[in-house]
Amino acid sequence: MLLAASCRQRRGQARQQHVRRSENRPLDRRAPVENSEQHREHLASASHYNAITDGTDVALSQNSNADDNHVEHPPQASETLADAHPQAEHRAAAAPRRLFPFHLQDIAGGLERVLARNRASLALLVAYCSFFWRIYEDVGKLGSMPPGAVPTPLSGSALLDPSVVEPLTRASVLSSSRLVAPDTSGRARVRNGLRKEKSEQSSPEGAARQDEIDDPIRQLENALRLVATSSDPVHRARLSSEAYVALGRLHSAQGRYYEMLHAMALALRASADAGDTEAVPDLHVAFGHLELKHHRYYAAGTRFEDALQIGGSSRFENSTRVEALAGLGWASLMQSKLAAAGAHFSEAVAGLSVVDALTSRAYGCRTRLDGLDGVRTLSLAGLAITKVAARSGLSITTRSASDLLDCAATLFQGLPKALQESHIWHALGLARYVTTDSSASLATQQATTWRYHWRATDQASCADAADLPSCSHIVLHLGLLDFNRGNTSLGMTRVESLLNRTAEIQLEAAEWLIRFARAHLWTPSGSDFAAFIFGRAEPLLSSEGDARRARHLAEHGRILLQCRDRPSHFNSALMQLSRAREIVERTGVGWPEAEVGALYSSMGAAQMQAGKIDEAVESFEKAIEYRRLVTTAGDVGSQKLLLLSYSNLAAARIEVAGARPERWRLAFASLEDGRRIVREAGLSPSDVVVEALEASFRNAMRLAHRRGVLATCPGPLDALLYGLQSPRDSNCIRS
């Protein structure tokens, strides 16, 4: 506003000066008189234009009235002078004329007024022009691009290749995202803006799509599809193997065992197809550790054996070999193969140069940080457990199990936390649990065991655990320790917390419970904890069919029979075995004859323990009937099982024989059938089963002789020790 007022003031001053010069200029007598009228019209038009301009300025700024009055004064003065002095017209007409002095100002002023009044329309016009220009450019690009997907430098293989050193910048991502291939409808897909993406994410479809993007398993599967497009077969095989291993670990962490098997099998196939003989043994070792984590001890042993077999014919590093030996030893130990486990652990320790160093604790029990400290710890802990379980010394070293365990713990605790693997902490905890240390109290040993297992994980509970199989190890080990302490309710609560977390994988969780219970039956309180575990796993197998349920019930009954210090478990064992027998007899589950015979043999043992001798005799007769069907000449194993059945039947018949000679004859007939099998099988007299049979035969003969069922007279020593059993005995002595 001040600027406009200043401009108007200067324009008024200029007009006043022009008028004064016109008044002071002498009249030009040479100018024609007829031009005075034209000059008067010209002055009148100029005065009218100034009046219009000054009126507009007053409308725009009402605070400059003084300037407007000053500006309007010159036109009035000019009109007065023109009327009073006719000579001035003649002088003005004689002055030189300018080229368009006022028409350009009219055009500029009009344009300014148009722009001021139509600002919104002008902005819309510019926006529409820009929009249609961009459409025109995009249409021009479509003609220059071939149909189909446009290759970009941001491919999956490039992202997975660790050798690519080109940085991933924002500019490269944006430049590649602008090139979008047309869809099947022929229209170019347009990336949604921020508002569109926000609205889609708020919808259920958008949330599901976002979950799919955030799922690491989906990301790896998409990466594998991109890896398949790589032209280099070796490079493609290496990337595929690494991606499949990562995918297998993710499936394993979620407890999806069979998906993990499939992914690891594909990783092995990819490496084998590429001829990578160095990577295949390492993959077998990694596969074996995943099997151990899922409590598949037999399958883990086969994986480690494959690693040793494949590595024996190729360039095999010592680190991979000793790791496979240690893993194979642990798998054998969990299957109660103590001799094989001790041999594998001994070979692993010998390959780690620990045997001679064990005599020097300062060297043999220190951390070396060569990548093998974990394998050393696992091997030493396994040796300690094997010595305790076998109750005998091993030829590898003369040190006690407690010394081996102390060395292993000292070595492993010296490692950085990032290098301390969870399964080795569990191995140390189990070794401490079964090893007796005379220098520490029982409470101290239990506290140390608890601490070892607890350090295997950073999770407070299974409720927020990211790796469910690893969580099962800590829960089951601590539950076993709780049962040993007498706090069975806490152990049950731990197991329930695990099962609440595994509601979607109930069958896999049941396998974890059952396999752990089998592997730790020999440990302190192992049979009690296994009895609870099998009872808790039964509802999880409700959808597995009659055959699977019957096997579970039979195994549960046999475990209860092992709790000999708890007579109440005998009735529970008989109930479980009876339920299994009912399923087998009612539905015909298709069990093999040997398995049915084993069920009836277990039934007879439970009935004997419960005092139901007549029912036990019937069960043993059924067991012999089924085992005869599968016993063949030359099969020593089946012949020994049949021999045991005859021995059990004879023992049951002797229990109910009393003084009835006909029942004693049946008992001796069973023992004679057992002797016949020994002769047919050609078993050695020093065989344990043969020795037990002969001991039973001698005891039966002595009892029959004492009870007078053989029509023989007792000797004087028997009469003195056992007394007279019948009137016939007294008659024999008198005679």
KAJORA-V717136 format. One record per residue. N is the residue number from 1. RES is the residue in one small letter. D_FIRST is the distance of its C-alpha to the first C-alpha in Angstrom with 2 decimals. Layout:
n=N res=RES d_first=D_FIRST
n=N res=RES d_first=D_FIRST
This chain:
n=1 res=m d_first=0.00
n=2 res=l d_first=3.81
n=3 res=l d_first=5.35
n=4 res=a d_first=5.14
n=5 res=a d_first=6.28
n=6 res=s d_first=8.66
n=7 res=c d_first=9.97
n=8 res=r d_first=10.76
n=9 res=q d_first=12.42
n=10 res=r d_first=14.49
n=11 res=r d_first=15.52
n=12 res=g d_first=16.77
n=13 res=q d_first=18.66
n=14 res=a d_first=20.27
n=15 res=r d_first=21.54
n=16 res=q d_first=22.98
n=17 res=q d_first=24.81
n=18 res=h d_first=26.15
n=19 res=v d_first=27.50
n=20 res=r d_first=29.14
n=21 res=r d_first=30.83
n=22 res=s d_first=32.09
n=23 res=e d_first=33.59
n=24 res=n d_first=35.25
n=25 res=r d_first=36.62
n=26 res=p d_first=40.29
n=27 res=l d_first=41.35
n=28 res=d d_first=42.79
n=29 res=r d_first=46.12
n=30 res=r d_first=46.73
n=31 res=a d_first=44.01
n=32 res=p d_first=45.44
n=33 res=v d_first=44.83
n=34 res=e d_first=44.27
n=35 res=n d_first=40.91
n=36 res=s d_first=39.38
n=37 res=e d_first=38.83
n=38 res=q d_first=36.97
n=39 res=h d_first=34.77
n=40 res=r d_first=33.99
n=41 res=e d_first=32.93
n=42 res=h d_first=30.69
n=43 res=l d_first=28.89
n=44 res=a d_first=28.65
n=45 res=s d_first=27.04
n=46 res=a d_first=24.45
n=47 res=s d_first=23.64
n=48 res=h d_first=23.40
n=49 res=y d_first=20.95
n=50 res=n d_first=18.63
n=51 res=a d_first=18.92
n=52 res=i d_first=18.09
n=53 res=t d_first=15.00
n=54 res=d d_first=13.79
n=55 res=g d_first=14.78
n=56 res=t d_first=12.88
n=57 res=d d_first=9.53
n=58 res=v d_first=10.63
n=59 res=a d_first=11.49
n=60 res=l d_first=8.25
n=61 res=s d_first=6.52
n=62 res=q d_first=9.58
n=63 res=n d_first=8.64
n=64 res=s d_first=8.59
n=65 res=n d_first=12.21
n=66 res=a d_first=13.66
n=67 res=d d_first=11.95
n=68 res=d d_first=12.84
n=69 res=n d_first=16.34
n=70 res=h d_first=16.61
n=71 res=v d_first=15.80
n=72 res=e d_first=18.28
n=73 res=h d_first=21.00
n=74 res=p d_first=22.21
n=75 res=p d_first=23.37
n=76 res=q d_first=25.35
n=77 res=a d_first=26.77
n=78 res=s d_first=27.76
n=79 res=e d_first=29.54
n=80 res=t d_first=31.39
n=81 res=l d_first=32.47
n=82 res=a d_first=33.68
n=83 res=d d_first=35.77
n=84 res=a d_first=37.15
n=85 res=h d_first=37.98
n=86 res=p d_first=39.41
n=87 res=q d_first=40.02
n=88 res=a d_first=36.31
n=89 res=e d_first=36.51
n=90 res=h d_first=39.32
n=91 res=r d_first=37.55
n=92 res=a d_first=34.39
n=93 res=a d_first=36.66
n=94 res=a d_first=38.37
n=95 res=a d_first=35.14
n=96 res=p d_first=34.80
n=97 res=r d_first=32.70
n=98 res=r d_first=30.02
n=99 res=l d_first=30.36
n=100 res=f d_first=27.88
n=101 res=p d_first=25.05
n=102 res=f d_first=23.21
n=103 res=h d_first=24.67
n=104 res=l d_first=22.91
n=105 res=q d_first=19.50
n=106 res=d d_first=20.76
n=107 res=i d_first=21.85
n=108 res=a d_first=18.68
n=109 res=g d_first=16.58
n=110 res=g d_first=19.27
n=111 res=l d_first=19.49
n=112 res=e d_first=15.83
n=113 res=r d_first=16.30
n=114 res=v d_first=19.58
n=115 res=l d_first=18.36
n=116 res=a d_first=15.61
n=117 res=r d_first=18.33
n=118 res=n d_first=21.14
n=119 res=r d_first=20.02
n=120 res=a d_first=23.06
n=121 res=s d_first=25.51
n=122 res=l d_first=24.48
n=123 res=a d_first=25.03
n=124 res=l d_first=28.42
n=125 res=l d_first=29.38
n=126 res=v d_first=28.85
n=127 res=a d_first=30.85
n=128 res=y d_first=33.68
n=129 res=c d_first=33.94
n=130 res=s d_first=34.21
n=131 res=f d_first=36.81
n=132 res=f d_first=39.01
n=133 res=w d_first=38.83
n=134 res=r d_first=40.23
n=135 res=i d_first=42.96
n=136 res=y d_first=43.86
n=137 res=e d_first=44.21
n=138 res=d d_first=46.38
n=139 res=v d_first=48.63
n=140 res=g d_first=49.13
n=141 res=k d_first=50.25
n=142 res=l d_first=52.81
n=143 res=g d_first=54.70
n=144 res=s d_first=55.05
n=145 res=m d_first=56.45
n=146 res=p d_first=60.10
n=147 res=p d_first=60.84
n=148 res=g d_first=61.66
n=149 res=a d_first=60.48
n=150 res=v d_first=58.55
n=151 res=p d_first=60.13
n=152 res=t d_first=57.82
n=153 res=p d_first=58.62
n=154 res=l d_first=58.24
n=155 res=s d_first=61.74
n=156 res=g d_first=63.85
n=157 res=s d_first=66.47
n=158 res=a d_first=63.93
n=159 res=l d_first=62.56
n=160 res=l d_first=66.10
n=161 res=d d_first=67.27
n=162 res=p d_first=67.16
n=163 res=s d_first=67.49
n=164 res=v d_first=64.06
n=165 res=v d_first=61.83
n=166 res=e d_first=58.63
n=167 res=p d_first=55.98
n=168 res=l d_first=54.44
n=169 res=t d_first=50.69
n=170 res=r d_first=47.79
n=171 res=a d_first=47.03
n=172 res=s d_first=50.63
n=173 res=v d_first=50.69
n=174 res=l d_first=47.49
n=175 res=s d_first=48.66
n=176 res=s d_first=51.99
n=177 res=s d_first=50.63
n=178 res=r d_first=48.63
n=179 res=l d_first=51.93
n=180 res=v d_first=53.42
n=181 res=a d_first=56.56
n=182 res=p d_first=56.64
n=183 res=d d_first=58.66
n=184 res=t d_first=61.62
n=185 res=s d_first=59.55
n=186 res=g d_first=57.94
n=187 res=r d_first=54.43
n=188 res=a d_first=52.67
n=189 res=r d_first=52.32
n=190 res=v d_first=48.71
n=191 res=r d_first=48.18
n=192 res=n d_first=46.65
n=193 res=g d_first=43.31
n=194 res=l d_first=42.90
n=195 res=r d_first=42.53
n=196 res=k d_first=45.56
n=197 res=e d_first=47.69
n=198 res=k d_first=46.86
n=199 res=s d_first=47.94
n=200 res=e d_first=51.13
n=201 res=q d_first=52.06
n=202 res=s d_first=51.77
n=203 res=s d_first=54.34
n=204 res=p d_first=58.09
n=205 res=e d_first=58.28
n=206 res=g d_first=55.42
n=207 res=a d_first=57.00
n=208 res=a d_first=60.33
n=209 res=r d_first=58.76
n=210 res=q d_first=57.07
n=211 res=d d_first=60.41
n=212 res=e d_first=62.04
n=213 res=i d_first=59.57
n=214 res=d d_first=60.09
n=215 res=d d_first=63.90
n=216 res=p d_first=65.38
n=217 res=i d_first=68.49
n=218 res=r d_first=66.47
n=219 res=q d_first=64.57
n=220 res=l d_first=67.87
n=221 res=e d_first=69.28
n=222 res=n d_first=66.29
n=223 res=a d_first=66.65
n=224 res=l d_first=70.32
n=225 res=r d_first=69.46
n=226 res=l d_first=67.27
n=227 res=v d_first=69.95
n=228 res=a d_first=72.41
n=229 res=t d_first=70.48
n=230 res=s d_first=71.21
n=231 res=s d_first=73.46
n=232 res=d d_first=75.21
n=233 res=p d_first=78.08
n=234 res=v d_first=78.58
n=235 res=h d_first=74.92
n=236 res=r d_first=74.66
n=237 res=a d_first=77.74
n=238 res=r d_first=76.48
n=239 res=l d_first=73.10
n=240 res=s d_first=74.78
n=241 res=s d_first=77.25
n=242 res=e d_first=74.57
n=243 res=a d_first=72.52
n=244 res=y d_first=75.63
n=245 res=v d_first=76.62
n=246 res=a d_first=73.18
n=247 res=l d_first=73.42
n=248 res=g d_first=76.90
n=249 res=r d_first=75.77
n=250 res=l d_first=72.98
n=251 res=h d_first=75.50
n=252 res=s d_first=77.89
n=253 res=a d_first=75.36
n=254 res=q d_first=74.89
n=255 res=g d_first=78.67
n=256 res=r d_first=78.99
n=257 res=y d_first=82.24
n=258 res=y d_first=83.06
n=259 res=e d_first=79.58
n=260 res=m d_first=79.96
n=261 res=l d_first=83.35
n=262 res=h d_first=81.95
n=263 res=a d_first=79.07
n=264 res=m d_first=81.39
n=265 res=a d_first=83.96
n=266 res=l d_first=81.34
n=267 res=a d_first=80.33
n=268 res=l d_first=83.98
n=269 res=r d_first=84.40
n=270 res=a d_first=81.36
n=271 res=s d_first=82.65
n=272 res=a d_first=86.18
n=273 res=d d_first=85.11
n=274 res=a d_first=83.26
n=275 res=g d_first=86.40
n=276 res=d d_first=84.73
n=277 res=t d_first=87.91
n=278 res=e d_first=86.18
n=279 res=a d_first=83.63
n=280 res=v d_first=86.12
n=281 res=p d_first=88.07
n=282 res=d d_first=84.89
n=283 res=l d_first=83.75
n=284 res=h d_first=87.12
n=285 res=v d_first=86.79
n=286 res=a d_first=83.30
n=287 res=f d_first=84.68
n=288 res=g d_first=87.52
n=289 res=h d_first=85.25
n=290 res=l d_first=83.28
n=291 res=e d_first=86.61
n=292 res=l d_first=87.55
n=293 res=k d_first=84.27
n=294 res=h d_first=85.14
n=295 res=h d_first=88.68
n=296 res=r d_first=90.31
n=297 res=y d_first=92.89
n=298 res=y d_first=95.23
n=299 res=a d_first=92.45
n=300 res=a d_first=90.99
n=301 res=g d_first=94.40
n=302 res=t d_first=94.59
n=303 res=r d_first=91.17
n=304 res=f d_first=92.25
n=305 res=e d_first=95.56
n=306 res=d d_first=93.78
n=307 res=a d_first=91.71
n=308 res=l d_first=94.91
n=309 res=q d_first=96.69
n=310 res=i d_first=93.93
n=311 res=g d_first=93.27
n=312 res=g d_first=96.95
n=313 res=s d_first=96.86
n=314 res=s d_first=93.69
n=315 res=r d_first=91.83
n=316 res=f d_first=91.60
n=317 res=e d_first=89.87
n=318 res=n d_first=91.66
n=319 res=s d_first=88.62
n=320 res=t d_first=88.57
n=321 res=r d_first=92.35
n=322 res=v d_first=92.53
n=323 res=e d_first=89.62
n=324 res=a d_first=91.44
n=325 res=l d_first=94.66
n=326 res=a d_first=93.03
n=327 res=g d_first=91.38
n=328 res=l d_first=94.71
n=329 res=g d_first=96.47
n=330 res=w d_first=94.05
n=331 res=a d_first=94.41
n=332 res=s d_first=98.21
n=333 res=l d_first=98.09
n=334 res=m d_first=96.16
n=335 res=q d_first=98.91
n=336 res=s d_first=101.60
n=337 res=k d_first=102.93
n=338 res=l d_first=103.58
n=339 res=a d_first=105.78
n=340 res=a d_first=103.35
n=341 res=a d_first=100.39
n=342 res=g d_first=102.21
n=343 res=a d_first=103.06
n=344 res=h d_first=99.48
n=345 res=f d_first=98.05
n=346 res=s d_first=100.75
n=347 res=e d_first=99.98
n=348 res=a d_first=96.26
n=349 res=v d_first=96.93
n=350 res=a d_first=99.32
n=351 res=g d_first=96.68
n=352 res=l d_first=94.20
n=353 res=s d_first=96.56
n=354 res=v d_first=96.74
n=355 res=v d_first=100.46
n=356 res=d d_first=101.66
n=357 res=a d_first=98.59
n=358 res=l d_first=99.26
n=359 res=t d_first=101.91
n=360 res=s d_first=99.22
n=361 res=r d_first=96.49
n=362 res=a d_first=94.38
n=363 res=y d_first=94.05
n=364 res=g d_first=94.69
n=365 res=c d_first=92.29
n=366 res=r d_first=89.25
n=367 res=t d_first=86.10
n=368 res=r d_first=86.03
n=369 res=l d_first=82.65
n=370 res=d d_first=84.13
n=371 res=g d_first=83.02
n=372 res=l d_first=86.43
n=373 res=d d_first=86.32
n=374 res=g d_first=85.64
n=375 res=v d_first=88.62
n=376 res=r d_first=90.82
n=377 res=t d_first=89.84
n=378 res=l d_first=90.51
n=379 res=s d_first=93.89
n=380 res=l d_first=95.04
n=381 res=a d_first=94.02
n=382 res=g d_first=95.81
n=383 res=l d_first=98.92
n=384 res=a d_first=98.91
n=385 res=i d_first=98.62
n=386 res=t d_first=101.35
n=387 res=k d_first=103.72
n=388 res=v d_first=103.21
n=389 res=a d_first=103.52
n=390 res=a d_first=106.57
n=391 res=r d_first=108.18
n=392 res=s d_first=109.56
n=393 res=g d_first=108.67
n=394 res=l d_first=107.19
n=395 res=s d_first=108.49
n=396 res=i d_first=105.09
n=397 res=t d_first=105.09
n=398 res=t d_first=107.18
n=399 res=r d_first=104.26
n=400 res=s d_first=103.85
n=401 res=a d_first=101.14
n=402 res=s d_first=99.49
n=403 res=d d_first=99.26
n=404 res=l d_first=97.79
n=405 res=l d_first=95.16
n=406 res=d d_first=94.25
n=407 res=c d_first=93.84
n=408 res=a d_first=91.60
n=409 res=a d_first=89.40
n=410 res=t d_first=89.04
n=411 res=l d_first=88.11
n=412 res=f d_first=85.50
n=413 res=q d_first=83.82
n=414 res=g d_first=83.19
n=415 res=l d_first=80.91
n=416 res=p d_first=77.11
n=417 res=k d_first=75.93
n=418 res=a d_first=74.31
n=419 res=l d_first=77.79
n=420 res=q d_first=79.63
n=421 res=e d_first=80.34
n=422 res=s d_first=80.88
n=423 res=h d_first=84.22
n=424 res=i d_first=85.75
n=425 res=w d_first=84.81
n=426 res=h d_first=86.65
n=427 res=a d_first=89.63
n=428 res=l d_first=89.77
n=429 res=g d_first=89.49
n=430 res=l d_first=92.35
n=431 res=a d_first=94.47
n=432 res=r d_first=93.97
n=433 res=y d_first=94.74
n=434 res=v d_first=98.14
n=435 res=t d_first=99.14
n=436 res=t d_first=101.02
n=437 res=d d_first=100.22
n=438 res=s d_first=102.93
n=439 res=s d_first=100.76
n=440 res=a d_first=98.11
n=441 res=s d_first=98.40
n=442 res=l d_first=97.76
n=443 res=a d_first=94.59
n=444 res=t d_first=93.25
n=445 res=q d_first=94.02
n=446 res=q d_first=92.32
n=447 res=a d_first=89.21
n=448 res=t d_first=89.12
n=449 res=t d_first=89.53
n=450 res=w d_first=86.67
n=451 res=r d_first=84.41
n=452 res=y d_first=85.23
n=453 res=h d_first=84.40
n=454 res=w d_first=81.22
n=455 res=r d_first=79.85
n=456 res=a d_first=80.04
n=457 res=t d_first=76.74
n=458 res=d d_first=73.45
n=459 res=q d_first=73.14
n=460 res=a d_first=73.97
n=461 res=s d_first=75.52
n=462 res=c d_first=75.95
n=463 res=a d_first=73.23
n=464 res=d d_first=70.49
n=465 res=a d_first=72.65
n=466 res=a d_first=71.38
n=467 res=d d_first=74.89
n=468 res=l d_first=77.33
n=469 res=p d_first=80.58
n=470 res=s d_first=79.93
n=471 res=c d_first=79.28
n=472 res=s d_first=82.62
n=473 res=h d_first=84.43
n=474 res=i d_first=83.14
n=475 res=v d_first=83.71
n=476 res=l d_first=87.27
n=477 res=h d_first=88.28
n=478 res=l d_first=87.04
n=479 res=g d_first=88.67
n=480 res=l d_first=91.98
n=481 res=l d_first=91.61
n=482 res=d d_first=90.93
n=483 res=f d_first=94.12
n=484 res=n d_first=96.05
n=485 res=r d_first=94.71
n=486 res=g d_first=95.76
n=487 res=n d_first=92.23
n=488 res=t d_first=92.59
n=489 res=s d_first=89.89
n=490 res=l d_first=87.22
n=491 res=g d_first=88.44
n=492 res=m d_first=88.28
n=493 res=t d_first=84.74
n=494 res=r d_first=83.66
n=495 res=v d_first=85.15
n=496 res=e d_first=83.45
n=497 res=s d_first=80.05
n=498 res=l d_first=80.68
n=499 res=l d_first=81.77
n=500 res=n d_first=78.72
n=501 res=r d_first=76.57
n=502 res=t d_first=78.67
n=503 res=a d_first=78.72
n=504 res=e d_first=77.67
n=505 res=i d_first=80.39
n=506 res=q d_first=83.34
n=507 res=l d_first=86.01
n=508 res=e d_first=84.73
n=509 res=a d_first=84.55
n=510 res=a d_first=88.16
n=511 res=e d_first=89.24
n=512 res=w d_first=87.65
n=513 res=l d_first=89.56
n=514 res=i d_first=92.88
n=515 res=r d_first=92.93
n=516 res=f d_first=91.95
n=517 res=a d_first=94.72
n=518 res=r d_first=97.30
n=519 res=a d_first=96.36
n=520 res=h d_first=96.61
n=521 res=l d_first=99.74
n=522 res=w d_first=101.74
n=523 res=t d_first=99.38
n=524 res=p d_first=99.92
n=525 res=s d_first=99.05
n=526 res=g d_first=98.25
n=527 res=s d_first=100.54
n=528 res=d d_first=99.10
n=529 res=f d_first=95.53
n=530 res=a d_first=96.54
n=531 res=a d_first=98.20
n=532 res=f d_first=94.97
n=533 res=i d_first=92.88
n=534 res=f d_first=95.13
n=535 res=g d_first=95.05
n=536 res=r d_first=91.25
n=537 res=a d_first=90.92
n=538 res=e d_first=93.15
n=539 res=p d_first=90.51
n=540 res=l d_first=88.23
n=541 res=l d_first=90.92
n=542 res=s d_first=91.30
n=543 res=s d_first=89.93
n=544 res=e d_first=92.09
n=545 res=g d_first=95.24
n=546 res=d d_first=98.73
n=547 res=a d_first=99.93
n=548 res=r d_first=97.13
n=549 res=r d_first=97.46
n=550 res=a d_first=101.22
n=551 res=r d_first=100.93
n=552 res=h d_first=98.49
n=553 res=l d_first=100.80
n=554 res=a d_first=103.81
n=555 res=e d_first=102.04
n=556 res=h d_first=100.84
n=557 res=g d_first=104.42
n=558 res=r d_first=105.72
n=559 res=i d_first=103.16
n=560 res=l d_first=104.24
n=561 res=l d_first=107.84
n=562 res=q d_first=106.99
n=563 res=c d_first=106.10
n=564 res=r d_first=109.74
n=565 res=d d_first=108.96
n=566 res=r d_first=107.41
n=567 res=p d_first=110.11
n=568 res=s d_first=107.59
n=569 res=h d_first=106.00
n=570 res=f d_first=109.24
n=571 res=n d_first=108.83
n=572 res=s d_first=105.17
n=573 res=a d_first=106.25
n=574 res=l d_first=108.90
n=575 res=m d_first=106.38
n=576 res=q d_first=103.95
n=577 res=l d_first=106.77
n=578 res=s d_first=108.15
n=579 res=r d_first=104.81
n=580 res=a d_first=104.70
n=581 res=r d_first=108.29
n=582 res=e d_first=107.50
n=583 res=i d_first=104.64
n=584 res=v d_first=106.85
n=585 res=e d_first=109.82
n=586 res=r d_first=107.81
n=587 res=t d_first=105.30
n=588 res=g d_first=106.97
n=589 res=v d_first=103.95
n=590 res=g d_first=105.64
n=591 res=w d_first=106.25
n=592 res=p d_first=108.73
n=593 res=e d_first=112.20
n=594 res=a d_first=111.79
n=595 res=e d_first=108.74
n=596 res=v d_first=110.51
n=597 res=g d_first=113.51
n=598 res=a d_first=111.33
n=599 res=l d_first=109.88
n=600 res=y d_first=113.38
n=601 res=s d_first=114.46
n=602 res=s d_first=111.56
n=603 res=m d_first=112.43
n=604 res=g d_first=116.00
n=605 res=a d_first=114.90
n=606 res=a d_first=112.67
n=607 res=q d_first=115.48
n=608 res=m d_first=117.88
n=609 res=q d_first=115.52
n=610 res=a d_first=115.14
n=611 res=g d_first=118.95
n=612 res=k d_first=119.11
n=613 res=i d_first=121.89
n=614 res=d d_first=123.11
n=615 res=e d_first=119.61
n=616 res=a d_first=119.24
n=617 res=v d_first=122.44
n=618 res=e d_first=121.04
n=619 res=s d_first=117.76
n=620 res=f d_first=119.60
n=621 res=e d_first=121.83
n=622 res=k d_first=118.72
n=623 res=a d_first=117.25
n=624 res=i d_first=120.48
n=625 res=e d_first=120.47
n=626 res=y d_first=116.99
n=627 res=r d_first=117.50
n=628 res=r d_first=120.71
n=629 res=l d_first=118.74
n=630 res=v d_first=116.58
n=631 res=t d_first=119.15
n=632 res=t d_first=120.48
n=633 res=a d_first=122.99
n=634 res=g d_first=121.47
n=635 res=d d_first=118.32
n=636 res=v d_first=118.97
n=637 res=g d_first=115.83
n=638 res=s d_first=116.70
n=639 res=q d_first=120.33
n=640 res=k d_first=119.35
n=641 res=l d_first=117.21
n=642 res=l d_first=120.16
n=643 res=l d_first=122.40
n=644 res=l d_first=120.10
n=645 res=s d_first=120.19
n=646 res=y d_first=123.97
n=647 res=s d_first=123.97
n=648 res=n d_first=121.61
n=649 res=l d_first=123.73
n=650 res=a d_first=126.88
n=651 res=a d_first=125.31
n=652 res=a d_first=124.24
n=653 res=r d_first=127.70
n=654 res=i d_first=129.40
n=655 res=e d_first=127.29
n=656 res=v d_first=128.64
n=657 res=a d_first=132.12
n=658 res=g d_first=133.73
n=659 res=a d_first=137.52
n=660 res=r d_first=137.61
n=661 res=p d_first=139.13
n=662 res=e d_first=137.56
n=663 res=r d_first=134.03
n=664 res=w d_first=135.00
n=665 res=r d_first=136.29
n=666 res=l d_first=132.90
n=667 res=a d_first=131.16
n=668 res=f d_first=133.54
n=669 res=a d_first=133.08
n=670 res=s d_first=129.32
n=671 res=l d_first=130.04
n=672 res=e d_first=132.51
n=673 res=d d_first=129.93
n=674 res=g d_first=127.61
n=675 res=r d_first=130.34
n=676 res=r d_first=130.90
n=677 res=i d_first=127.23
n=678 res=v d_first=127.48
n=679 res=r d_first=130.42
n=680 res=e d_first=128.73
n=681 res=a d_first=125.53
n=682 res=g d_first=127.47
n=683 res=l d_first=125.50
n=684 res=s d_first=126.53
n=685 res=p d_first=128.36
n=686 res=s d_first=125.89
n=687 res=d d_first=122.95
n=688 res=v d_first=121.18
n=689 res=v d_first=121.49
n=690 res=v d_first=125.19
n=691 res=e d_first=125.86
n=692 res=a d_first=124.20
n=693 res=l d_first=126.32
n=694 res=e d_first=129.54
n=695 res=a d_first=128.66
n=696 res=s d_first=128.11
n=697 res=f d_first=131.45
n=698 res=r d_first=133.33
n=699 res=n d_first=131.75
n=700 res=a d_first=132.63
n=701 res=m d_first=136.23
n=702 res=r d_first=136.57
n=703 res=l d_first=135.22
n=704 res=a d_first=137.47
n=705 res=h d_first=140.43
n=706 res=r d_first=139.69
n=707 res=r d_first=139.35
n=708 res=g d_first=142.58
n=709 res=v d_first=141.20
n=710 res=l d_first=142.87
n=711 res=a d_first=146.36
n=712 res=t d_first=146.71
n=713 res=c d_first=147.79
n=714 res=p d_first=145.44
n=715 res=g d_first=146.67
n=716 res=p d_first=147.63
n=717 res=l d_first=144.36
n=718 res=d d_first=142.25
n=719 res=a d_first=144.32
n=720 res=l d_first=143.83
n=721 res=l d_first=140.06
n=722 res=y d_first=139.08
n=723 res=g d_first=142.04
n=724 res=l d_first=143.89
n=725 res=q d_first=141.66
n=726 res=s d_first=144.29
n=727 res=p d_first=147.97
n=728 res=r d_first=148.76
n=729 res=d d_first=147.67
n=730 res=s d_first=150.14
n=731 res=n d_first=152.87
n=732 res=c d_first=152.08
n=733 res=i d_first=152.41
n=734 res=r d_first=155.68
n=735 res=s d_first=157.20
